[in-house]
Amino acid sequence: MRVTQMLTLIRLSPDGAAGPIERDIAVECPVAIEVDGFGYAVMMMTPERLEDFATGFLLTERLVDAPGDILDIEPFAAESGWIVRVTLAEHLRGRMQDRVRHRTSDTSCGLCGLSGLEQIARPVTGRPPAPQVDVETLFATLATVRTHQPLNAQTGAVHAAIACDAGGMVLAAAEDVGRHNALDKLVGTLARGTVLSPDFILVTSRISYEMVDKALVAGVGLLVGISAPTSLAIDHARQHGLTLIALARSDAMLVAHDPHDRFA
């Protein structure tokens, strides 16, 4: 799957000089998710690791309870994008039919197309564990983030979601033009059980309600973002006991919720 495209652009300088320059551009294309024959969503995203994305997306959408509920994931190229066809276990067919909706989501939207406000509050099972990472390790991990963003290094146009253990070791990472998609890819990777359970997740974006919700599904104790949180994100983290750190920069971080007094 091609994830970059070389294009010729025009570079402008402050002195008015202009000239052609070739640059790698991040590929963005529609990816349709079909579940048991129903068109469920069309996401604008980076067309790679689609099996991981589909797994994470179905989990965070609460269409499945575990990866084992997914019998098959089949991505294939279409004329203008990709289609990912998913087959669920028989006992979930009714849930899918109840939830089915046709929606188109852009790269900045994670709850587009819901038919009512009551659908936003989705069930969360259990309480997040207390994070074990310390402050020094968080800052050290933050300093290495760029080394785990190869696609962003090429294009400067994608977000990353990174899972780490308590010692700051990166266990898995995912990139996408959409921040929600990057986190869904990471959730899918973690759910497949190919890496150890992480202590925290770091995202290179703002922290919205949906990002907190996806972190809760991932089962981590701490979500860290390099940009600011929204009010609803903080409310959601506080309601369900997720430790939340935002505006994580080299000189300071903002603790939005610390239910275990880990960083107080």
C-alpha positions in Angstrom: 0.0 0.0 0.0 1.5 3.3 -1.0 1.5 5.8 1.9 3.4 8.7 0.3 3.3 10.4 -3.1 6.1 12.6 -4.5 4.7 15.9 -5.8 6.2 19.1 -7.2 5.2 22.2 -5.2 6.3 25.8 -5.3 8.5 27.1 -2.5 8.2 30.7 -1.6 10.8 32.7 0.3 10.4 35.9 2.4 12.3 37.8 -0.3 9.7 36.8 -2.9 11.8 34.2 -4.6 9.8 31.2 -5.9 10.9 27.9 -7.3 9.8 24.2 -7.7 10.5 21.7 -5.0 9.7 18.0 -4.8 8.2 16.8 -1.6 6.8 13.6 -0.2 3.1 14.1 0.5 1.1 11.8 2.9 -1.4 9.7 1.0 -5.0 10.1 2.2 -7.8 8.0 0.8 -11.2 6.7 1.7 -11.3 3.3 3.5 -14.8 1.8 3.7 -15.6 -0.6 6.6 -18.1 -3.2 5.8 -19.3 -5.4 8.6 -21.4 -8.6 7.8 -22.4 -7.0 4.5 -23.4 -3.6 6.0 -21.6 -0.4 5.1 -20.7 0.9 8.6 -18.2 3.7 8.0 -16.0 5.5 5.5 -12.8 6.9 7.1 -10.3 9.2 5.4 -7.0 7.8 6.4 -3.5 6.5 5.6 -4.0 3.2 3.8 -1.7 0.9 5.8 -2.1 -1.6 8.6 -5.8 -1.9 7.8 -6.3 -5.1 9.7 -5.0 -3.5 12.9 -7.2 -0.5 12.2 -10.3 -2.6 11.6 -9.7 -4.5 14.8 -9.2 -1.4 16.9 -12.1 0.4 15.3 -14.5 -2.4 16.0 -13.3 -2.6 19.6 -13.6 1.1 20.2 -16.9 1.3 18.5 -18.1 -1.5 20.9 -19.2 -3.6 18.0 -17.1 -6.5 19.4 -16.0 -7.3 22.9 -12.7 -9.1 22.0 -10.5 -9.8 19.0 -11.8 -13.3 18.9 -15.3 -12.0 18.0 -13.8 -11.1 14.6 -13.8 -14.1 12.3 -12.2 -12.5 9.3 -10.8 -9.2 8.0 -10.3 -8.8 4.3 -8.9 -5.5 2.9 -8.8 -5.1 -0.9 -8.2 -2.2 -3.2 -11.1 -0.4 -4.9 -11.1 2.1 -7.7 -10.8 5.2 -5.5 -9.6 3.7 -2.1 -9.9 0.6 0.0 -12.6 -1.6 1.3 -12.2 -3.7 4.5 -14.8 -6.5 4.8 -15.2 -7.9 8.3 -17.1 -11.0 9.4 -18.2 -11.1 13.0 -19.1 -14.1 15.2 -22.7 -15.2 14.8 -23.8 -14.1 18.3 -22.9 -10.5 17.4 -24.9 -10.2 14.2 -27.9 -8.7 16.1 -25.7 -6.1 17.7 -24.4 -5.1 14.3 -27.8 -4.8 12.8 -29.0 -2.6 15.7 -26.0 -0.3 15.4 -25.6 -0.2 11.6 -25.4 3.3 10.2 -24.0 4.9 7.1 -21.5 7.6 7.8 -18.6 9.5 6.3 -15.9 10.7 8.7 -13.1 13.1 7.9 -9.7 12.9 9.6 -10.8 15.2 12.5 -13.9 13.4 13.5 -14.4 10.3 15.6 -18.1 10.5 16.5 -19.6 11.6 13.1 -22.9 10.2 12.1 -24.2 9.1 15.5 -28.0 9.4 15.4 -28.4 10.8 19.0 -26.5 12.4 21.8 -27.3 9.4 24.0 -25.2 7.2 21.8 -22.0 9.1 22.7 -21.8 7.7 26.2 -20.7 4.2 25.5 -20.2 1.5 28.2 -16.8 1.2 29.8 -15.9 -2.0 31.7 -13.6 -2.0 34.6 -11.3 0.7 36.0 -7.9 1.6 34.5 -4.9 0.4 36.4 -2.6 2.8 38.2 0.3 3.8 35.9 3.8 2.8 37.1 5.9 5.2 35.0 7.7 8.0 36.8 8.1 11.6 35.7 11.7 11.3 34.6 10.8 8.4 32.3 7.9 10.3 30.8 10.2 13.2 29.8 12.8 10.9 28.5 10.2 9.0 26.4 8.8 12.2 25.1 12.3 13.1 23.8 12.4 10.0 21.6 8.9 10.4 20.0 10.2 11.6 16.6 12.3 8.4 16.2 9.0 6.4 16.1 7.4 8.7 13.4 9.1 7.7 10.2 6.1 8.6 8.0 5.8 12.0 9.7 9.5 12.6 9.2 8.9 12.2 5.5 5.7 14.2 5.2 5.2 16.3 8.3 1.5 15.5 8.0 0.6 12.5 10.2 -0.2 11.8 13.8 1.3 9.0 16.0 0.0 6.8 18.8 2.7 5.1 20.8 2.4 2.4 23.5 5.1 2.2 26.2 5.9 0.1 29.2 6.7 1.6 32.6 10.3 1.9 31.8 9.6 4.0 28.7 10.3 1.2 26.2 8.2 1.6 23.1 6.2 -1.6 22.6 4.2 -0.5 19.5 3.5 2.6 17.4 1.1 3.6 14.7 0.8 6.6 12.3 -2.0 8.0 10.3 -3.2 11.3 8.9 -6.1 11.0 11.4 -5.4 11.0 15.1 -8.3 8.7 15.8 -7.2 6.3 13.1 -3.6 6.2 14.5 -5.0 5.3 17.9 -7.4 2.7 16.5 -4.4 1.1 14.7 -2.5 0.9 18.0 -5.5 -0.5 19.9 -5.8 -3.1 17.2 -2.2 -4.0 17.5 -2.4 -4.3 21.2 -5.6 -6.4 21.1 -4.0 -8.9 18.8 -1.6 -9.8 21.7 1.6 -9.5 19.7 3.2 -7.1 22.2 3.2 -6.9 26.0 0.6 -4.9 27.8 1.6 -1.2 27.9 1.7 1.1 30.9 0.7 4.2 29.0 -0.1 5.6 25.6 1.3 8.8 24.1 -0.4 10.6 21.3 1.0 13.4 19.2 -2.3 15.4 19.1 -4.9 17.1 21.2 -6.8 14.9 23.6 -10.5 14.8 22.9 -13.3 12.7 24.4 -12.9 10.0 21.8 -9.2 9.7 22.4 -9.8 9.1 26.1 -12.5 6.6 25.2 -10.2 4.7 23.0 -7.5 4.7 25.7 -10.0 3.2 28.1 -10.7 0.4 25.6 -7.0 -0.2 25.3 -6.9 -0.8 29.1 -3.9 1.5 29.9 -3.6 3.5 33.1 -2.3 6.7 31.5 -2.9 8.7 28.4 -0.4 11.4 27.5 -0.9 14.0 24.7 1.4 16.7 23.4 -1.5 19.1 22.8 -4.3 20.4 25.0 -7.3 18.4 26.3 -10.9 19.3 25.8 -13.3 19.7 28.8 -15.2 16.6 27.8 -12.0 14.6 27.6 -11.1 15.6 31.2 -14.6 14.8 32.4 -14.5 11.4 30.7 -11.1 10.6 32.2 -12.2 11.7 35.7 -15.5 9.7 35.5 -13.6 6.5 34.7 -10.4 6.9 36.6 -7.9 7.4 33.7 -4.8 9.3 34.5 -4.5 12.1 32.0 -1.5 14.3 31.1 -1.6 16.9 28.3 0.5 19.6 26.8 3.5 17.3 27.2 6.5 19.3 26.1 10.3 19.1 26.9 10.0 21.7 29.7 6.7 20.9 31.3 3.5 18.7 31.3 0.0 19.4 32.5 -1.6 16.8 34.8 -5.3 16.9 34.1 -6.3 14.0 36.2 -4.2 11.9 38.7 -6.6 9.6 40.6 -3.7 7.6 42.1 -1.6 10.6 43.1 1.2 9.2 41.0 2.5 12.6 40.0 1.4 14.9 42.8 
